[in-house]
Amino acid sequence: MELRSPIRLYWDITPLPCPLPDYERICSELSDSRALTLHITDLGTGLSAETLDVVARLSRSPLFLFLTASHAALAEALPLKHSGVKKVYADIRAPEELADFGSAGINGVSFRTSRSNFLMIPDIIAGCIDNGIAELQLPMERLVSGDDPLCLSVGEREALAGKIAAVRFAGKLTVTANDPFLWRVVHPGTPFPDGVCQAGNTMLAIAPNGDVYPCPAMPAILGNLQVTAYRDIVASRIKKELRAGILSRPAVCADCFAADDCRGGCRGRGLFAQGTLDASDPGCGISTGAPSEGMPDTLPL
């Protein structure tokens, strides 16, 4: 289903740009939007004055506010749960940090996964359980900000899935993986909840300088909130054309045995890698074409 207006917004406020956006006007426009949730991320060593200002301006808006802050900024972030923020997540970089959060009052932790740290995921999950942490977020890649795409081979995904399954976290921890292939690693046999890529449909992402993207992992600028009203970006021709491109599967995937299950994967990664929405997701890890002898008839982990 195509939505007239996104229901999930992601706003990375830091690193602070120069000049600063007009936060007052942007907050007013977001408050009047039809969005349900706004996920604010500020990973500075302390919460910026701009983040505090945005939270204060939106605290009485219809939006549900979620805030991800650095380990060092938690002392400033947690009191905001009494000032309009519904959930606070701690950004973590290693399993050893989890011991600090068991009684901190956070709602969960966020672990930005990359090729350099994906093997830590089983230990992160185990550490969350050991320390009584209820939620683990494996957030979307920030390809719009220079992150490298997470592309694991089928063998790497299968090995990781086995180690995660051994932790037996079901019923003890809620794990949200926003990558379609990482989701299958964490939740094998459970369909990816969003189905086809939802960039520019159920979600939009706002960069620190006000640039608006279909999602944090899709480097296609739809407009800038410093010069264009939010409602005009949502209704723009470029956004509608992008959604049409996303709904058309990449030609290279047409004959792939897994296409009905995969649905093109993360379209932002394909765009990032090859500069076109007609590119396949480099995170897929399998070749297109009919399955060879012994190949499963569903998408591998």
C-alpha positions in Angstrom: 0.0 0.0 0.0 1.3 3.4 -0.9 0.9 6.1 1.8 0.1 9.8 1.1 2.6 10.7 3.8 5.3 8.8 5.7 4.5 7.6 9.2 8.2 7.1 10.4 10.7 9.9 10.3 14.4 9.6 11.1 16.4 12.7 12.0 20.1 12.6 12.6 20.8 16.0 14.2 24.5 15.6 14.6 27.2 16.3 13.4 26.0 19.9 13.5 26.2 21.7 10.1 27.0 25.3 9.3 24.8 27.1 8.9 22.3 25.5 11.2 18.8 24.7 9.9 15.7 26.6 10.9 14.7 24.2 13.7 11.7 26.2 14.7 10.1 26.0 11.2 11.1 22.4 10.6 9.7 21.3 14.0 6.4 23.1 13.2 6.1 21.3 9.8 7.0 17.9 11.3 4.4 18.5 14.1 1.7 19.2 11.5 2.7 16.1 9.4 0.9 12.8 9.5 3.9 11.0 10.9 3.5 8.8 13.9 7.1 8.5 15.1 10.2 10.6 15.0 13.5 8.8 15.7 16.1 11.4 16.7 19.8 10.5 16.8 22.5 12.5 18.5 25.8 10.7 19.0 27.8 13.5 20.4 29.7 13.2 23.7 26.9 15.3 25.1 23.5 16.1 23.8 23.6 19.2 21.6 21.6 22.3 22.4 19.9 21.8 19.1 18.7 18.3 20.1 17.3 19.7 23.4 15.6 22.5 21.5 14.0 20.0 19.0 12.8 17.8 21.8 11.3 20.8 23.7 9.5 22.0 20.6 8.1 18.6 19.7 7.3 17.4 23.3 3.6 18.3 23.0 3.3 17.4 19.3 1.3 14.3 18.2 4.7 12.6 17.3 6.1 9.7 19.4 9.7 10.7 20.0 12.5 8.2 20.2 16.0 9.3 21.0 19.3 7.4 20.5 22.2 9.0 22.3 25.8 8.1 23.0 26.9 6.3 26.1 28.5 9.5 27.3 25.3 11.5 26.9 22.9 9.2 28.7 22.9 11.3 31.8 21.4 14.1 29.7 19.2 11.9 27.6 17.4 9.9 30.3 15.6 12.9 32.0 14.0 13.6 28.6 11.8 10.6 29.2 9.8 12.9 31.5 9.8 15.7 28.8 8.1 14.1 25.8 10.6 11.4 24.8 8.9 8.0 24.7 12.0 5.8 24.5 15.7 6.4 25.0 18.3 4.0 23.4 22.0 3.9 24.2 24.4 3.7 21.2 26.9 1.0 22.0 30.1 -0.1 20.2 31.1 -3.3 22.1 29.5 -6.0 24.4 31.6 -4.8 27.4 29.5 -1.6 27.5 26.3 -3.5 28.3 27.2 -4.0 31.9 26.6 -0.2 32.4 23.0 -0.2 31.3 21.2 -2.9 33.3 19.7 -0.5 35.8 20.2 2.8 33.9 16.5 3.2 32.9 17.1 3.0 29.2 14.5 1.3 26.9 17.2 -0.5 24.9 20.5 -0.3 23.1 21.4 0.4 19.5 24.3 -1.4 17.8 25.4 -0.1 14.4 26.5 -3.1 12.5 29.3 -3.1 9.9 31.7 -5.5 8.4 34.2 -4.7 11.1 31.9 -5.7 14.0 29.1 -8.0 12.8 30.7 -11.0 14.5 29.9 -9.2 17.8 26.1 -9.6 17.4 25.8 -12.9 19.3 27.8 -11.5 22.2 25.7 -8.3 22.1 22.5 -10.3 22.3 23.8 -12.5 25.1 25.0 -9.4 27.0 21.6 -7.7 26.6 19.9 -10.8 28.2 22.5 -11.0 31.0 22.0 -7.4 31.9 18.2 -7.3 31.7 18.0 -5.0 28.6 14.7 -5.4 26.8 15.4 -4.1 23.3 18.2 -4.3 20.8 18.1 -2.2 17.7 20.3 -3.0 14.7 19.6 0.3 12.9 19.7 1.0 9.2 23.0 1.8 7.6 23.7 5.6 7.1 24.8 5.2 3.5 23.8 8.9 3.1 26.4 9.8 5.6 29.3 7.7 4.3 28.8 4.3 6.0 30.0 1.3 4.0 27.3 -1.1 3.1 27.0 -4.3 5.1 27.4 -7.1 2.5 27.8 -10.6 3.9 28.2 -13.7 1.9 25.7 -16.5 2.3 28.2 -18.5 4.2 28.9 -15.6 6.6 25.2 -15.2 7.2 24.7 -18.9 7.8 27.5 -19.0 10.3 26.3 -15.9 12.1 22.7 -17.3 12.2 23.9 -20.4 13.9 25.7 -18.5 16.6 22.7 -16.2 17.2 20.3 -19.2 17.4 22.6 -20.8 20.1 21.9 -17.7 22.3 18.2 -18.6 22.4 16.9 -15.1 23.0 13.3 -15.6 22.0 11.0 -14.4 24.8 13.9 -12.7 26.5 14.9 -9.9 24.2 13.3 -8.0 21.3 15.7 -7.7 18.4 14.9 -5.3 15.5 17.1 -5.7 12.4 16.3 -3.1 9.8 18.4 -4.8 7.1 16.3 -7.4 5.2 19.1 -10.0 5.1 20.2 -9.4 8.6 16.6 -9.8 9.7 16.6 -13.3 8.2 19.9 -14.1 10.1 18.3 -13.0 13.4 14.7 -14.3 12.7 15.0 -17.2 10.3 11.7 -18.3 8.9 9.9 -15.0 9.9 9.0 -12.7 6.9 10.7 -9.3 6.9 7.9 -7.1 8.4 8.1 -4.3 5.8 8.1 -6.6 2.8 9.1 -4.6 -0.2 11.5 -1.7 0.4 9.6 1.1 2.2 12.0 4.0 1.4 10.0 7.1 0.6 6.7 5.4 1.5 6.4 4.6 5.2 9.6 6.5 6.0 11.8 9.5 5.3 15.2 10.5 6.7 16.5 14.0 7.6 20.2 14.7 7.5 21.8 17.2 9.9 21.9 19.9 7.2 18.1 19.4 6.4 18.5 17.2 3.3 15.6 14.7 3.1 16.2 11.2 1.9 13.9 8.2 1.3 15.6 6.4 4.1 19.0 6.6 5.9 20.3 3.9 3.5 19.2 5.5 0.2 21.5 8.3 -1.0 18.9 10.1 -3.2 18.1 13.6 -2.0 14.4 14.5 -2.3 14.8 18.1 -1.2 16.1 20.2 1.7 14.0 21.5 4.5 15.9 24.8 4.6 14.5 25.8 1.2 11.4 23.5 0.6 8.5 22.8 2.9 8.1 19.3 4.2 4.7 18.8 2.6 6.1 19.8 -0.8 8.9 17.3 -0.5 6.4 14.6 0.4 4.2 15.4 -2.6 7.1 16.1 -5.0 7.5 14.5 -8.5 10.9 13.2 -7.6 9.6 11.3 -4.6 6.8 9.8 -6.7 9.2 8.8 -9.4 11.5 7.2 -6.9 8.7 5.1 -5.4 7.8 3.9 -8.8 11.4 2.9 -9.4 11.5 1.0 -6.1 8.3 -0.9 -6.9 9.9 -2.1 -10.1 12.3 -4.9 -9.4 15.8 -4.6 -10.7 16.0 -6.2 -14.2 19.0 -8.3 -13.0 16.7 -10.0 -10.4 14.0 -10.9 -12.9 14.9 -14.6 -13.2 16.3 -15.1 -9.7 14.8 -18.0 -7.9 14.6 -15.9 -4.7 13.0 -12.8 -6.2 9.6 -13.3 -4.8 11.0 -13.7 -1.3 13.8 -11.1 -1.5 11.8 -8.4 -3.5 15.0 -6.7 -4.5 16.5 -6.4 -0.9 17.8 -3.0 0.2 17.4 -0.8 -2.8 19.5 1.9 -1.2 22.5 -0.4 -1.3 22.1 -1.1 -5.0 21.8 2.7 -5.7 24.8 3.3 -3.5 26.9 0.7 -5.3 25.9 1.3 -8.9 24.1 4.7 -9.0 20.8 3.3 -10.3 17.7 1.8 -8.8 17.9 -0.9 -11.4 20.9 -2.4 -9.6 20.7 -5.5 -7.4 21.4 -5.3 -3.7 25.2 -6.1 -3.2 24.2 -7.5 0.2 22.2 -10.3 -1.4 25.2 -12.6 -1.7 23.7 -15.0 -4.2 23.8 -15.2 -8.0 20.7 -14.6 -10.1 19.2 -17.4 -12.2 17.5 -20.7 -11.4 18.7 -22.6 -8.4 21.4 -25.2 -9.1 21.1 -28.8 -8.0 21.0 -28.9 -4.2 20.2 -25.2 -4.0 17.1 -24.4 -1.7 14.0 -23.0 -3.4 13.8 -20.2 -0.8 16.2 -17.3 -0.1 19.2 -18.4 1.9 20.0 -16.7 5.1 
